[in-house]
Structure formats: structure tokens, C-alpha cells
Amino acid sequence: MTAAASSNDPPPSPEELGSAEYYALRVHDEINWLFLFFCCLVMIGFMQAPGLHELKDSSAAFPTFMHWILESLTVSVAVVIVAGCFWREVPQCGQRFLLASGLFAAGGLDFFHELVYRENLQQAILFWLAARCVEGLSLFAVVATDWGVSLRRRTGLAFLGLSAMINLGVCYLVFFQPQIWPSMFEPEKNGLTNAKIYTEYLIIAGFVATLLVSILRNDKLYFLNLAKFQTGLFFSILCSLWFTIYPNPGSIYSFCGHIYKVLAYYFFLKAFYTPVMPRWFLLLVGTLAGVRFKMFPQP
């Protein structure tokens, strides 16, 4: 606990407190290996259970409304993280801007994925893959760079502008240049094509690389709850694995993949906000104390 946190004085402003000292209040959690092991067993059980063949091949096990709900949850998480990044009491280190803008771009692409899901499966898969690629690259940039400085909010706006440009570029390529993309799904054959499967494996390799770098740079990632962040990466890997084996978009495999994606974003949200919660608590206590002093002044 820092001196600012232990004294009775109001917490210093972000300008008075460096990023490293600010985030020294972060909560140090440990990875829940039992929970991860259970989720792996669930995945293996769904793959091997003989009684689930009908659900595996069914196109009705994952209805469209459920797909919309799960995708909307992840998009909402991205918006919440972006909002938190611009909260005026939080020092704006570059990695947090990278995480927020990357998830914001991925959330925008997931939104377009939702819009075209029922009408054009090829476009929906392209938006999905683009979102996972942007997400993976931004997460790797977060753990591989070292911007331990406070930045202005206009820098964050520039990051968000870049995210918007990425979304516009992907939309142009998907909607107006369909001939440049290989087929991603062929229902009359085996379903997923090699292009789709190999792209998912490349995304998985990116998540694995990010996980390894985050382990090696543990002491540098003071702005994150590292255990939650690494758990989110683990679920992102499992999510992509689900999408290498599903026979059709309505399969139970597709449903499980989306569930694991929601879990991944939940842990990214925890990784983003947990380090600043002690600071928020101090600010809340200071604010309430100030209100009490004004309403009930001491004699």
C-alpha cells in the first residue's frame, strides 16, 4: 500500500501520481487452474461423448437469437472497457489505450458479424476472423510494448480513430471485394474449408505467443490484473479451437465456442478494471467524506 493510500489526505490526482505507483494498488490474483481444468474437461467431453452426435450435426442447437445475445455481450464489454479508459481519474498509459482500442475494433467487427450472420455466412465468417485477428494483434501489442507513461486523451481518441479506420477498411474489403477471399464454408462438402481452419490455427498461435510473452514480462504489466488477463487469453485459445471443428454454425460446438468467447471477454474486463478498483474505492471514500463534512460540519 502506498503512502497516499494509507494517509487520511485525499488521493493525489493522476498528474501527481506516476503510472507505476498508481497501479501498485492492483490486486494480485492467482489463476484458478481448477476452473480452467474443468472447462478443458467440458470441451473434451463434448467432443468425445457419443450421445451428442445429434447436437453436433444439428443446425438448431444454437439458435440465431442466442447468437445475437452472446455477441452483444462481448460488444458491450468492449464499449465498457473503452469508457473506462477515458475515465478522468485513471492515468492513461499506452498499453491500456491499445487494449481498449483493440477490443473496440474487434467489437465493431463482431457487430457487423452479427448483422450479416443470417444473410451471408461467408461474410459473417470473414468479419469473425478479422475481429479475432485484430483482437490478437492488439493483445500482443499490449504485452510486448512498454509505454509506462501517462498520455493525453487526444492520444486515446487517435487510437479509437485508428480502430474505426480498421473497421471501415475491413467492411470495404468484405462487402465490395468478395472475389479476393477464399471460400470459408462449403455446406455441400465438409463444412469448414482449409482456409478457415488454418486461419483459426494462426489466431491460436498468436494467442499462445501473447500468453508466453505476458509470462516473461510479468513485472512490466503492472496496469493489468495479470491472472485475469492470462485466463482471458486461455479462453480465447479454447474459443478458437471450437471454431476449427464445428460442422455448421448452428452446431453445439459453435454455441460452446461463443460461450468461451464471452468468458474470455469477461476476464479481459476484470483484468482491465481490477487494478483501478482500489483507487476508485479511495476516491469514493474521499468524496463521501467531503459530502459528510459539508452537510454535518464539525463544531
N, C-alpha and C positions, 0 to 999 in steps of 0.2 A: 504494500500500500504506500502510495506516495505521500509526501508531506501535505500536499493540497487536499488529499482525501481525508487525512487524519485530523486536520485542524478544523476549527469552527468557522473559519473565514469562508466567504463564498468561493466556489470553484473558480479558478482562473479562466479567462477567455481562451479560445483556441489559439489566438495570436500570442498569448503569453506562455503557452504550453506546447512544446515540440511534439511531433507526431509519435516518436518512440516513447516519450514519457507519458503522453496521453493514453496510449494503448497498453501501458504497463499494467493498467487495471483489468486487462482482459481476463476472462475466466479460463482456467486451464482444465480442459476436459480430457477424458481418455476415450478412445474408440470402443464402442460396445461390440466386441468381437462375437459375443454370443448371438446378438441380434443379426449381425452380418452372416454368421454361420447358418442361422435359421432361414434367412432369405435365400441363401445358396441351396439349402436343402429343399426349399419350396420349388425353386427353379428346376432342380434335378428331378424332383418328384413329378412335376407337371410333364417333363419330357419323357419320363420312363413309365408312368402309370398307364397300364393297359386299358383301364376303364375310361380314359379321357380321349379316346380316338375320335369320338363323335364331336367333342368340343374343339379338338384340334383342327378338324377339317370343316367345321361349321362356319358359315358366314354370318350367323346370327348371334354368336356368343358375345360379340362386342358391338352393341347397337350404336347407331350414329349419335344419339343424344348423350350416351355415356362418353363417347369420344369427345364431344363438344365440352362436356363438363370437365374432363381431365385436362384437356388442352387449355381451357380457360383458366384453370387453377395455376398452371405454370406461367401463363402470360401475366396473370395478376401478381405472381411472386416477382417477376421481372420488373413490373411497374413499381412495386413496393420498394425494391432494392434501389431503383433509380431515385425514388423520392427520398429515401434515407440518405443517399449520397449527397443530396443538396440541402440536408438539414444544416442550418446555420451554426449549430454548436459543435459540429464534428469537423476536425481538421481534414482537409481534402487531400489525402495522399494519392499519388498517381495510380497505385495498384487498385484502390477502391474505385476510382473512375473507370479503369479498364474492366474490372469485374462488372460494374453497373452497366456500362455501355455495351459490353459484350452480351450480357444476358438480355439487355434491352433489344439489341439487334436480333438475337435468337428468338425473343418473344414476338417481335414483329413478324418474323418469317413463320413462326408457328401459327400466328393469327391468319396469315394467308394460307397456310396449310389447312386450317380449319375451313376456310371459305370455299376451297376447291375440292375438299375431301370427297363429297358426294358426286360431283360433276366430272372430275377428271383425275383419275388415280395417278397417272404419270406425273402430272403437275404437283399433286399433293406429296408424292414421294420426293420429288426434286426440292420442294420447299423444306421438307423434313430434313433431308440430307444437308442442305445449305445451312439450316439452323444449327444442326449438330456440329458442322464444320466451324461455323463462326463461334459457337459456344466453346468448342475445344481449343481453338486458337486463342481466344481471349483468356481462358483459364490458364493456358500455358504461359501466356504473356504475364499474367498476374504473378505466377510463382517464379518466373525466370528473370524478371526485371527488378530493379531496386531504386524506386523513387521515394525515398524516405523524407519527403519534403511536403509542406503544405502548399496547395495550389489554389488559384482563384477559381471561382465558379464559372467564369467565362471559359476556362480550360475544360471544365466538365461539359459545358454546352458545345464546345468544339468536338469532344468525344461523341456526344449524342448526335451531332450533325453528321459525323462520320458513320455512325450506326444507321442513320436514315439514308445516307447515300448508298450504303451496302444493300439495304433493303430495296431501294429503287433499282439498283443495278441487277439484283437477282430477279426482281419482278420482270424487268425488261427481257432478260435472257430466257426466263421460263415462259412468259406469255408471247413474246414476239420472235424468239429464236428457237422454236422447239426442235428444229432439224439438227441442232448441234448436240443434242443429248441422246445418249443410248437408251434403249428401252429398259425400264426398271422393273416392270411386272408384266408377265405373259400368262394370263389365266388359262389359256388353252394348252399350255405346256406344263412347266413345273412351278409356276407362280413367280417367285423371285428370280431375277436374272443374275448372272455372274457380276455384272456391273454394280448392281445394288449390293450384293453380298460383300464384294471386295471393298466397296466404299465404306460400308459399315465396319469392316475389319481395320481399315485405315483410321477411322474415327476412334475405334477402340485402342489402337496403338497410340494415338495422340493422348487419350485419357490416361493410359498407363504411363506414358512419358511424363505427363503432368504430375501424376501421383509420385513417381520416383523423385522428380525434382523438388516437390514440396517436402519430401522426407529429408533430402540432402540440405535444403535451405530452411530448415525448421526455425532457426533463430532469426531469420530475416523476415519472416511472415508474421510480424507482431500485430498487424492490423486485422488479422483473421482469427477466429476460433479454429485452430488447425485440425483438431479432431473432427469437427463437424464438416469442415471443408473436404478432408480426405474421405470421410464417409460419403459425402455427396459424389465425389469422383468415383468411388466404388460402385455406387448405384447407377451412375451414368454408364459405366462399363457393362454392368448386368443388363441395363436397358438396351444398349446397342446389341448385345448378344441375343436378346429376344427377337430383335428385328432382322436377324440373319436366318431365322428358322421358320417364321410364320408362313403358312400356306396361302392365306388370304387375309385381307385387312380386318375381316370380322371374326377372325380366329381368337381363341382364348389366349394364344401366345401374344397377339397384338394387344389384348387387354392387359396382360401381365406386364408387357413392356411399358405401357403408358403408366401403370401403377408405379413401377420402379422409377420412371422419369419424374413423377410427382414427388416421390420420396427424395430423389436427388435434389430437386429444387427446394424442397423443404429444408434439407441440410445446408444448402447454399445460403438460404435465408438466415438460418441460425448462425452460420459461420460469419455472415456479414454483420448481424446485429448484436450478437452476444458480446463482442469486445467493447461495445459502447454502452451496454446496459448499465454498468456501474456509474458511468458518467451521467447518464440520464437520471439515475436514482439520486445522485448528488444534486443535480440541477433541480429536480422535483422537490427534494427536501429543502433546498435553499429558497425556492420560490414560495413554498408553503410557509416557511419560517418568516419570510418577508411579509406575506399577507397577514399572518397572525400578529406580527409586530405592529402593522398599520391599524388593524382592527382592534387589537387589545394592547395598547401601549403600556409599557411598564411604568409604574409611578416613580 
